[in-house]
Amino acid sequence: VIGVSSTTKRKHRCKFPLDDGPCRALIPRWWYDYKTNNCTAFYYGGCEGNENNFETKDMCEEKCKRPRPRKPKVLGNV
């Protein structure tokens, strides 16, 4: 049996494209756009879709948002 770490699963889930599903409900949800590193609101249809579907923006950001790269501190005169 090969285990899958939660980090691997998280990365995979967050790379799924937006999929509101084929049903017609209008459930407010959030999805993570890997290209822009942002969580964006959308309406979920209520069935099918994929795992890139979060109830709150905070949940989306906690699971998927990548930290911004830090600029190195420059010491001394440049």
Residue pairs with C-beta under 8 A, 6 or more apart in sequence:
10 63
10 64
13 51
13 52
13 63
13 64
14 32
14 34
14 52
14 63
14 64
15 34
15 52
16 50
16 51
16 52
17 50
17 52
18 31
18 33
18 40
18 42
18 52
19 48
19 49
19 50
19 52
19 53
20 42
20 43
20 44
20 45
20 49
21 44
21 45
21 46
21 47
21 48
21 49
22 45
22 47
22 48
23 45
23 46
23 47
23 48
24 45
24 46
25 43
25 44
25 45
25 46
25 47
26 43
26 45
27 43
27 44
27 45
27 46
28 41
28 43
28 44
29 41
29 42
29 43
29 44
29 53
29 54
29 55
30 39
30 40
30 41
30 42
30 53
30 54
30 55
30 56
30 57
30 59
30 60
31 39
31 40
31 42
31 52
31 53
31 54
31 60
32 38
32 39
32 40
32 52
32 54
32 60
32 63
32 64
32 65
33 39
33 40
34 64
37 65
37 66
37 68
38 65
39 54
39 57
39 60
39 61
39 64
39 65
41 57
44 53
52 64
54 60
54 63
